[in-house]
Amino acid sequence: FLLQNIKEIHSPVLKNELLLILNISDLVSKNFIKEDFDKLIIDSLLSLGDRKKAYQKIQNLKKVENTNYRSFYKEFELNYLFSTYNLSEACDYRNEIKDLNLISSSNFFLKVDIFCLVLQEKFNEANLINSLLNESADGQDQYFQYLFNKLQNIESDTVNVGTPINENNIFLYSAMHRIRNIPLSNKFLEIDPINLSMPIILSNSTNIELRLKAAHLAYFNQLLNVDSLAA
């Protein structure tokens, strides 16, 4: 019951206590199938903002039969690698799992394919796949197209405050921003202040006020110490 009702926790002490409880998660409740219980633990870790521990938990899972869980885990693993800026590892991993029948409502895996082709400077192939993406029913992602054009030095309409950002793709977007040194916006900090504060702090092209705001949030979430904050 506790795990199913974890919401945003503001107290660092309570958060740490809950994370300690989740460390003994190998004891499967009798009311759960193992795969369902694993998913509940991972969802709880993500609710608490501990993406690293969730990533480690997923890496230790044996074969996952549930197709929705499998797609979710693969998407998360790729996003985690993007969030830690391990771009080469992310693209290599995407190649490893290409034969799996993975599902994503936002065409996430196709966008990753396009981004990885750009990193390899295979622009013709990337543009071809991007054309197919735009022709699909779910392919109209204005923010992705803006970043895709930026990576190729193609001028396009500047995104505005009202441009929607798919939260499930936020770490892919963050990696695309960083590779081209494109300023990050406050939207990124609003979506995930724990995991996106550091990329904002380290972004020289981002507004200094936003970087300072991110630094204070990082300090509050124990990602920075006093000396780092003063610097």
Backbone as CSV, one residue per row, in Angstrom:
resi,resn,N_x,N_y,N_z,CA_x,CA_y,CA_z,C_x,C_y,C_z
1,PHE,0.834,-1.214,0.000,0.000,0.000,0.000,0.862,1.256,0.000
2,LEU,1.932,1.255,0.824,2.819,2.418,0.900,3.438,2.728,-0.453
3,LEU,3.951,1.693,-1.130,4.627,1.910,-2.405,3.671,2.436,-3.462
4,GLN,2.435,1.983,-3.414,1.460,2.395,-4.414,0.994,3.835,-4.218
5,ASN,1.330,4.430,-3.081,0.847,5.774,-2.782,1.963,6.782,-2.553
6,ILE,3.179,6.440,-2.996,4.287,7.385,-2.887,4.085,8.516,-3.892
7,LYS,4.065,9.721,-3.388,3.987,10.905,-4.241,5.275,11.692,-4.066
8,GLU,5.260,12.946,-4.459,6.446,13.779,-4.304,6.752,13.977,-2.825
9,ILE,7.975,13.671,-2.422,8.400,13.804,-1.032,9.341,15.000,-0.920
10,HIS,9.022,15.935,-0.022,9.845,17.137,0.122,10.895,16.987,1.215
11,SER,10.655,16.108,2.180,11.595,15.938,3.286,12.747,15.025,2.886
12,PRO,14.006,15.510,2.900,15.159,14.662,2.567,15.279,13.460,3.492
13,VAL,14.950,13.652,4.782,15.055,12.555,5.756,14.064,11.451,5.419
14,LEU,12.810,11.832,5.176,11.784,10.847,4.834,12.116,10.152,3.519
15,LYS,12.615,10.929,2.562,12.987,10.349,1.272,14.073,9.291,1.448
16,ASN,15.086,9.589,2.247,16.175,8.631,2.479,15.673,7.377,3.179
17,GLU,14.732,7.546,4.115,14.171,6.383,4.812,13.400,5.489,3.843
18,LEU,12.640,6.099,2.953,11.889,5.322,1.966,12.831,4.601,1.005
19,LEU,13.924,5.251,0.642,14.905,4.614,-0.242,15.560,3.421,0.436
20,LEU,15.766,3.512,1.742,16.315,2.374,2.489,15.339,1.203,2.476
21,ILE,14.056,1.514,2.603,13.036,0.460,2.538,13.058,-0.221,1.177
22,LEU,13.196,0.567,0.131,13.198,0.021,-1.228,14.440,-0.809,-1.508
23,ASN,15.485,-0.655,-0.696,16.702,-1.454,-0.864,16.485,-2.917,-0.517
24,ILE,15.434,-3.216,0.241,15.160,-4.613,0.604,13.999,-5.154,-0.236
25,SER,13.895,-4.641,-1.438,12.747,-4.937,-2.298,12.780,-6.326,-2.922
26,ASP,13.813,-7.118,-2.629,13.861,-8.463,-3.199,12.817,-9.379,-2.576
27,LEU,12.261,-8.972,-1.450,11.228,-9.763,-0.798,9.889,-9.436,-1.446
28,VAL,9.444,-10.282,-2.356,8.230,-10.018,-3.130,6.994,-10.255,-2.276
29,SER,6.091,-9.291,-2.280,4.841,-9.439,-1.549,4.023,-10.583,-2.147
30,LYS,3.337,-11.321,-1.283,2.546,-12.468,-1.747,1.379,-12.035,-2.628
31,ASN,1.045,-10.749,-2.584,-0.077,-10.245,-3.381,0.332,-9.820,-4.787
32,PHE,1.622,-9.999,-5.120,2.129,-9.525,-6.402,2.818,-10.625,-7.196
33,ILE,2.673,-10.542,-8.522,3.535,-11.304,-9.424,4.886,-10.605,-9.429
34,LYS,5.975,-11.360,-9.564,7.330,-10.805,-9.467,7.521,-9.613,-10.415
35,GLU,7.108,-9.736,-11.668,7.295,-8.646,-12.631,6.529,-7.394,-12.216
36,ASP,5.320,-7.582,-11.694,4.518,-6.439,-11.258,5.146,-5.768,-10.042
37,PHE,5.685,-6.585,-9.142,6.322,-6.035,-7.947,7.588,-5.257,-8.313
38,ASP,8.368,-5.812,-9.239,9.573,-5.109,-9.709,9.204,-3.754,-10.305
39,LYS,8.142,-3.732,-11.100,7.699,-2.476,-11.726,7.259,-1.469,-10.665
40,LEU,6.596,-1.957,-9.627,6.154,-1.079,-8.548,7.344,-0.471,-7.814
41,ILE,8.364,-1.277,-7.559,9.575,-0.784,-6.900,10.245,0.288,-7.759
42,ILE,10.365,0.012,-9.053,11.014,0.959,-9.971,10.216,2.254,-10.069
43,ASP,8.897,2.145,-10.164,8.054,3.346,-10.189,8.224,4.165,-8.911
44,SER,8.363,3.471,-7.780,8.542,4.156,-6.498,9.877,4.884,-6.454
45,LEU,10.925,4.242,-6.954,12.241,4.884,-7.004,12.197,6.138,-7.869
46,LEU,11.480,6.050,-8.979,11.368,7.206,-9.870,10.548,8.319,-9.229
47,SER,9.517,7.950,-8.469,8.719,8.954,-7.765,9.556,9.705,-6.742
48,LEU,10.561,9.012,-6.198,11.456,9.622,-5.216,12.639,10.332,-5.872
49,GLY,12.714,10.263,-7.195,13.768,10.970,-7.916,15.085,10.242,-8.009
50,ASP,15.126,8.963,-7.603,16.397,8.224,-7.631,16.496,7.418,-8.924
51,ARG,16.835,8.101,-10.004,16.922,7.459,-11.311,18.088,6.469,-11.375
52,LYS,19.178,6.776,-10.678,20.342,5.887,-10.697,19.998,4.529,-10.104
53,LYS,19.305,4.533,-8.973,18.939,3.271,-8.331,17.923,2.511,-9.184
54,ALA,17.007,3.246,-9.822,16.039,2.606,-10.715,16.756,1.961,-11.896
55,TYR,17.754,2.656,-12.433,18.544,2.125,-13.549,19.259,0.846,-13.139
56,GLN,19.858,0.845,-11.962,20.562,-0.341,-11.464,19.596,-1.499,-11.253
57,LYS,18.411,-1.194,-10.751,17.394,-2.223,-10.534,16.985,-2.850,-11.866
58,ILE,16.756,-2.024,-12.870,16.368,-2.526,-14.188,17.475,-3.378,-14.791
59,GLN,18.717,-2.950,-14.625,19.853,-3.693,-15.169,19.970,-5.088,-14.560
60,ASN,19.495,-5.240,-13.342,19.593,-6.527,-12.646,18.402,-7.444,-12.902
61,LEU,17.402,-6.947,-13.629,16.233,-7.777,-13.925,16.597,-8.884,-14.902
62,LYS,15.971,-10.024,-14.715,16.129,-11.102,-15.683,15.129,-10.862,-16.818
63,LYS,14.904,-11.821,-17.648,14.037,-11.642,-18.812,12.666,-11.110,-18.400
64,VAL,12.233,-10.048,-19.084,10.942,-9.421,-18.800,9.942,-9.862,-19.860
65,GLU,8.874,-10.515,-19.438,7.884,-11.040,-20.377,6.849,-9.991,-20.781
66,ASN,6.491,-9.129,-19.860,5.476,-8.116,-20.126,6.004,-7.107,-21.150
67,THR,5.361,-7.026,-22.307,5.878,-6.181,-23.395,5.843,-4.692,-23.045
68,ASN,4.826,-4.266,-22.302,4.751,-2.857,-21.909,5.863,-2.502,-20.932
69,TYR,6.122,-3.399,-19.985,7.212,-3.169,-19.037,8.549,-3.134,-19.769
70,ARG,8.722,-4.071,-20.698,9.994,-4.147,-21.424,10.251,-2.855,-22.197
71,SER,9.242,-2.352,-22.877,9.398,-1.098,-23.623,9.699,0.065,-22.683
72,PHE,9.002,0.087,-21.555,9.233,1.148,-20.567,10.667,1.111,-20.053
73,TYR,11.157,-0.087,-19.746,12.516,-0.219,-19.209,13.567,0.188,-20.241
74,LYS,13.381,-0.235,-21.478,14.363,0.100,-22.515,14.377,1.609,-22.776
75,GLU,13.194,2.206,-22.781,13.124,3.654,-22.973,13.797,4.376,-21.806
76,PHE,13.549,3.870,-20.596,14.173,4.492,-19.431,15.695,4.354,-19.467
77,GLU,16.187,3.172,-19.829,17.638,2.960,-19.870,18.308,3.920,-20.857
78,LEU,17.681,4.093,-22.011,18.233,5.036,-22.987,18.196,6.463,-22.443
79,ASN,17.074,6.822,-21.835,16.962,8.163,-21.269,17.981,8.387,-20.155
80,TYR,18.235,7.345,-19.377,19.226,7.477,-18.300,20.614,7.744,-18.883
81,LEU,20.957,7.032,-19.925,22.262,7.240,-20.562,22.358,8.635,-21.170
82,PHE,21.250,9.124,-21.726,21.247,10.496,-22.239,21.394,11.500,-21.096
83,SER,20.736,11.221,-19.976,20.788,12.156,-18.845,22.177,12.225,-18.236
84,THR,22.947,11.141,-18.344,24.325,11.135,-17.835,25.323,11.472,-18.937
85,TYR,24.802,11.815,-20.096,25.583,12.256,-21.257,26.527,11.175,-21.778
86,ASN,26.115,9.921,-21.649,26.860,8.809,-22.242,26.264,8.517,-23.618
87,LEU,26.510,9.418,-24.552,25.838,9.357,-25.847,26.273,8.155,-26.671
88,SER,27.556,7.863,-26.680,28.057,6.728,-27.447,27.477,5.423,-26.916
89,GLU,27.441,5.299,-25.595,26.881,4.094,-24.978,25.392,3.977,-25.275
90,ALA,24.695,5.107,-25.265,23.260,5.103,-25.557,22.992,4.626,-26.981
91,CYS,23.765,5.124,-27.929,23.564,4.733,-29.331,23.946,3.272,-29.556
92,ASP,24.993,2.820,-28.895,25.376,1.406,-28.994,24.276,0.521,-28.422
93,TYR,23.706,0.954,-27.306,22.641,0.169,-26.677,21.400,0.148,-27.565
94,ARG,21.101,1.266,-28.194,19.953,1.305,-29.109,20.140,0.296,-30.235
95,ASN,21.343,0.181,-30.761,21.610,-0.801,-31.812,21.410,-2.227,-31.310
96,GLU,21.751,-2.470,-30.063,21.613,-3.807,-29.481,20.155,-4.237,-29.375
97,ILE,19.257,-3.290,-29.151,17.855,-3.638,-28.891,16.944,-3.345,-30.087
98,LYS,17.528,-3.083,-31.251,16.716,-2.724,-32.420,15.783,-3.842,-32.863
99,ASP,16.160,-5.082,-32.615,15.340,-6.201,-33.062,14.149,-6.461,-32.144
100,LEU,14.111,-5.817,-30.996,12.984,-5.989,-30.082,11.792,-5.182,-30.578
101,ASN,10.621,-5.705,-30.365,9.394,-5.016,-30.779,8.981,-4.045,-29.672
102,LEU,9.623,-2.890,-29.649,9.409,-1.929,-28.573,8.330,-0.923,-28.947
103,ILE,7.566,-0.518,-27.945,6.420,0.367,-28.160,6.677,1.712,-27.490
104,SER,6.381,2.791,-28.220,6.471,4.129,-27.626,5.447,5.030,-28.296
105,SER,4.576,5.621,-27.492,3.521,6.468,-28.052,4.081,7.751,-28.663
106,SER,5.300,8.122,-28.266,5.894,9.369,-28.764,6.953,9.134,-29.838
107,ASN,7.030,7.898,-30.358,8.060,7.553,-31.356,9.472,7.788,-30.819
108,PHE,9.641,7.565,-29.525,10.916,7.834,-28.867,12.069,7.093,-29.523
109,PHE,11.895,5.809,-29.801,13.000,5.004,-30.325,13.414,5.469,-31.726
110,LEU,12.444,5.921,-32.504,12.757,6.451,-33.832,13.535,7.765,-33.716
111,LYS,13.168,8.581,-32.761,13.895,9.836,-32.529,15.332,9.563,-32.094
112,VAL,15.510,8.534,-31.275,16.866,8.154,-30.856,17.685,7.724,-32.071
113,ASP,17.063,6.943,-32.954,17.758,6.517,-34.182,18.230,7.733,-34.982
114,ILE,17.360,8.724,-35.103,17.694,9.936,-35.864,18.842,10.689,-35.197
115,PHE,18.759,10.858,-33.900,19.800,11.574,-33.164,21.149,10.870,-33.280
116,CYS,21.141,9.553,-33.168,22.394,8.800,-33.255,23.002,8.894,-34.655
117,LEU,22.163,8.930,-35.673,22.668,9.111,-37.039,23.306,10.489,-37.208
118,VAL,22.716,11.499,-36.585,23.303,12.844,-36.632,24.665,12.848,-35.949
119,LEU,24.773,12.165,-34.818,26.055,12.095,-34.110,27.129,11.432,-34.967
120,GLN,26.685,10.504,-35.841,27.615,9.830,-36.751,27.805,10.615,-38.051
121,GLU,27.157,11.779,-38.127,27.198,12.643,-39.309,26.626,11.956,-40.549
122,LYS,25.666,11.072,-40.333,24.943,10.431,-41.432,23.655,11.224,-41.663
123,PHE,23.817,12.438,-42.170,22.700,13.375,-42.243,21.637,12.970,-43.258
124,ASN,22.029,12.402,-44.374,21.047,11.993,-45.381,20.118,10.921,-44.827
125,GLU,20.708,9.939,-44.161,19.903,8.863,-43.580,19.026,9.405,-42.454
126,ALA,19.582,10.310,-41.667,18.814,10.909,-40.570,17.619,11.690,-41.105
127,ASN,17.821,12.438,-42.180,16.728,13.219,-42.763,15.664,12.330,-43.383
128,LEU,16.086,11.208,-43.955,15.124,10.266,-44.525,14.220,9.698,-43.437
129,ILE,14.826,9.250,-42.350,14.036,8.683,-41.253,13.173,9.762,-40.608
130,ASN,13.703,10.975,-40.534,12.917,12.072,-39.968,11.693,12.379,-40.828
131,SER,11.825,12.246,-42.136,10.671,12.439,-43.027,9.595,11.399,-42.740
132,LEU,10.027,10.162,-42.510,9.078,9.099,-42.164,8.423,9.381,-40.819
133,LEU,9.217,9.909,-39.891,8.673,10.265,-38.579,7.576,11.309,-38.716
134,ASN,7.810,12.324,-39.529,6.835,13.400,-39.689,5.574,12.952,-40.415
135,GLU,5.693,11.882,-41.193,4.528,11.370,-41.914,3.642,10.500,-41.035
136,SER,4.183,10.033,-39.915,3.401,9.172,-39.027,2.382,10.005,-38.265
137,ALA,1.348,9.325,-37.778,0.255,10.020,-37.094,0.726,10.727,-35.829
138,ASP,1.738,10.146,-35.161,2.222,10.710,-33.902,3.550,11.442,-34.072
139,GLY,3.887,11.773,-35.304,5.224,12.287,-35.575,5.424,13.778,-35.409
140,GLN,4.357,14.530,-35.189,4.493,15.982,-35.145,4.994,16.462,-33.782
141,ASP,6.293,16.441,-33.633,6.943,16.914,-32.408,7.745,18.156,-32.779
142,GLN,7.140,19.311,-32.574,7.750,20.577,-32.997,9.085,20.821,-32.297
143,TYR,9.172,20.436,-31.039,10.400,20.693,-30.288,11.548,19.828,-30.796
144,PHE,11.259,18.574,-31.089,12.293,17.691,-31.638,12.774,18.216,-32.983
145,GLN,11.833,18.677,-33.823,12.210,19.191,-35.141,13.082,20.437,-35.021
146,TYR,12.766,21.277,-34.055,13.581,22.474,-33.804,15.016,22.073,-33.460
147,LEU,15.185,21.112,-32.555,16.521,20.671,-32.150,17.229,19.936,-33.284
148,PHE,16.479,19.136,-34.026,17.049,18.390,-35.152,17.634,19.360,-36.181
149,ASN,16.909,20.430,-36.466,17.417,21.443,-37.401,18.639,22.164,-36.837
150,LYS,18.610,22.473,-35.563,19.744,23.140,-34.921,21.015,22.297,-35.031
151,LEU,20.873,20.991,-34.866,22.035,20.103,-34.939,22.652,20.087,-36.330
152,GLN,21.859,20.464,-37.338,22.364,20.493,-38.717,22.656,21.917,-39.188
153,ASN,22.607,22.864,-38.250,22.827,24.278,-38.583,21.803,24.805,-39.583
154,ILE,20.584,24.281,-39.478,19.495,24.736,-40.338,18.634,25.713,-39.546
155,GLU,18.439,26.904,-40.086,17.618,27.897,-39.404,16.151,27.475,-39.458
156,SER,15.486,27.578,-38.325,14.064,27.254,-38.260,13.402,28.193,-37.269
157,ASP,12.084,28.126,-37.203,11.359,28.992,-36.276,11.818,28.722,-34.848
158,THR,12.070,29.781,-34.115,12.471,29.644,-32.718,11.288,29.163,-31.890
159,VAL,11.529,28.203,-31.021,10.444,27.717,-30.167,10.088,28.798,-29.160
160,ASN,8.822,28.851,-28.764,8.385,29.846,-27.793,7.923,29.165,-26.509
161,VAL,7.504,29.977,-25.560,7.116,29.456,-24.247,5.985,28.440,-24.360
162,GLY,5.117,28.628,-25.345,3.968,27.743,-25.477,4.234,26.457,-26.234
163,THR,5.438,26.303,-26.779,5.752,25.087,-27.530,5.758,23.885,-26.594
164,PRO,4.932,22.875,-26.879,4.869,21.718,-25.972,6.161,20.909,-25.983
165,ILE,6.535,20.412,-24.808,7.692,19.538,-24.661,7.210,18.207,-24.111
166,ASN,7.492,17.141,-24.842,7.100,15.808,-24.385,7.991,15.404,-23.213
167,GLU,7.408,15.279,-22.032,8.193,14.990,-20.830,8.908,13.650,-20.915
168,ASN,8.342,12.704,-21.649,8.984,11.392,-21.781,10.263,11.458,-22.614
169,ASN,10.412,12.536,-23.370,11.596,12.694,-24.228,12.590,13.718,-23.677
170,ILE,12.357,14.184,-22.455,13.095,15.331,-21.932,14.602,15.108,-21.868
171,PHE,15.042,13.883,-21.588,16.484,13.642,-21.468,17.144,13.506,-22.839
172,LEU,16.386,13.042,-23.812,16.865,13.065,-25.197,17.029,14.513,-25.644
173,TYR,16.024,15.338,-25.367,16.117,16.761,-25.706,17.319,17.403,-25.020
174,SER,17.511,17.078,-23.746,18.624,17.652,-22.986,19.965,17.319,-23.633
175,ALA,20.111,16.074,-24.076,21.356,15.670,-24.752,21.533,16.425,-26.062
176,MET,20.434,16.634,-26.792,20.504,17.381,-28.050,20.887,18.834,-27.790
177,HIS,20.376,19.401,-26.709,20.766,20.757,-26.317,22.259,20.825,-26.043
178,ARG,22.759,19.872,-25.281,24.150,19.930,-24.819,25.146,19.722,-25.957
179,ILE,24.811,18.844,-26.908,25.753,18.552,-27.988,25.955,19.774,-28.880
180,ARG,24.964,20.661,-28.912,25.037,21.864,-29.773,25.142,23.150,-28.949
181,ASN,25.211,22.983,-27.618,25.279,24.125,-26.692,24.114,25.089,-26.901
182,ILE,22.914,24.526,-26.981,21.688,25.311,-27.125,21.168,25.639,-25.724
183,PRO,20.818,26.897,-25.452,20.345,27.268,-24.109,19.149,26.426,-23.668
184,LEU,19.171,26.021,-22.412,18.055,25.290,-21.818,17.072,26.283,-21.214
185,SER,15.812,25.892,-21.150,14.780,26.790,-20.635,14.300,26.339,-19.259
186,ASN,13.505,27.185,-18.644,12.956,26.885,-17.323,12.059,25.653,-17.342
187,LYS,11.514,25.311,-18.512,10.651,24.132,-18.619,11.376,22.875,-18.162
188,PHE,12.651,22.779,-18.494,13.426,21.600,-18.116,13.524,21.494,-16.598
189,LEU,13.729,22.616,-15.951,13.837,22.628,-14.493,12.493,22.310,-13.848
190,GLU,11.412,22.765,-14.453,10.073,22.483,-13.932,9.743,21.001,-14.048
191,ILE,10.141,20.383,-15.144,9.818,18.979,-15.376,10.579,18.060,-14.438
192,ASP,11.881,18.309,-14.249,12.684,17.444,-13.376,13.799,18.252,-12.713
193,PRO,13.486,18.927,-11.590,14.492,19.753,-10.919,15.637,18.956,-10.308
194,ILE,15.423,17.671,-10.051,16.483,16.855,-9.452,17.511,16.449,-10.500
195,ASN,17.051,15.932,-11.617,17.970,15.350,-12.593,18.395,16.302,-13.709
196,LEU,17.722,17.445,-13.824,18.086,18.376,-14.893,18.714,19.668,-14.381
197,SER,18.872,19.772,-13.071,19.509,20.980,-12.534,20.980,21.055,-12.927
198,MET,21.699,19.926,-12.861,23.128,19.951,-13.178,23.399,20.303,-14.644
199,PRO,22.677,19.722,-15.626,22.897,20.143,-17.019,22.669,21.640,-17.223
200,ILE,21.696,22.204,-16.502,21.435,23.640,-16.620,22.582,24.442,-16.015
201,ILE,23.061,24.013,-14.848,24.176,24.698,-14.186,25.412,24.711,-15.081
202,LEU,25.664,23.596,-15.763,26.880,23.446,-16.569,26.763,24.052,-17.965
203,SER,25.567,24.524,-18.323,25.337,25.069,-19.665,25.732,26.542,-19.728
204,ASN,26.852,26.837,-20.376,27.329,28.219,-20.486,26.397,29.107,-21.307
205,SER,25.613,28.492,-22.183,24.737,29.276,-23.056,23.401,29.612,-22.401
206,THR,23.113,28.982,-21.261,21.829,29.183,-20.587,21.848,30.447,-19.733
207,ASN,20.697,31.096,-19.638,20.540,32.319,-18.852,21.093,32.148,-17.437
208,ILE,21.890,33.119,-16.982,22.567,33.015,-15.688,21.579,32.935,-14.528
209,GLU,20.449,33.626,-14.630,19.454,33.575,-13.557,18.884,32.170,-13.412
210,LEU,18.653,31.510,-14.540,18.150,30.142,-14.499,19.209,29.197,-13.936
211,ARG,20.463,29.431,-14.280,21.552,28.598,-13.758,21.679,28.746,-12.245
212,LEU,21.508,29.968,-11.743,21.553,30.194,-10.297,20.370,29.525,-9.599
213,LYS,19.203,29.610,-10.220,18.014,28.953,-9.677,18.232,27.443,-9.614
214,ALA,18.815,26.888,-10.673,19.104,25.452,-10.709,20.123,25.077,-9.639
215,ALA,21.101,25.950,-9.408,22.131,25.684,-8.396,21.522,25.606,-7.001
216,HIS,20.597,26.505,-6.700,19.955,26.480,-5.390,19.069,25.243,-5.230
217,LEU,18.396,24.846,-6.293,17.593,23.620,-6.242,18.486,22.396,-6.072
218,ALA,19.625,22.403,-6.748,20.568,21.290,-6.619,21.097,21.200,-5.189
219,TYR,21.341,22.346,-4.580,21.801,22.361,-3.185,20.713,21.821,-2.267
220,PHE,19.477,22.250,-2.477,18.355,21.786,-1.659,18.191,20.277,-1.768
221,ASN,18.428,19.739,-2.955,18.287,18.295,-3.181,19.577,17.527,-2.907
222,GLN,20.533,18.188,-2.259,21.790,17.577,-1.814,22.648,17.085,-2.981
223,LEU,22.561,17.787,-4.105,23.394,17.469,-5.261,24.653,18.328,-5.288
224,LEU,24.621,19.437,-4.534,25.766,20.335,-4.418,26.022,20.620,-2.948
225,ASN,27.289,20.844,-2.591,27.591,21.261,-1.225,27.707,22.786,-1.162
226,VAL,27.943,23.305,0.038,27.994,24.754,0.233,29.121,25.386,-0.574
227,ASP,30.280,24.741,-0.615,31.424,25.283,-1.355,31.122,25.398,-2.842
228,SER,30.464,24.361,-3.380,30.109,24.378,-4.807,29.107,25.483,-5.099
229,LEU,28.154,25.659,-4.184,27.135,26.685,-4.375,27.751,28.077,-4.339
230,ALA,28.714,28.284,-3.434,29.375,29.583,-3.315,30.191,29.911,-4.552
231,ALA,30.757,28.867,-5.180,31.568,29.070,-6.381,30.703,29.506,-7.545
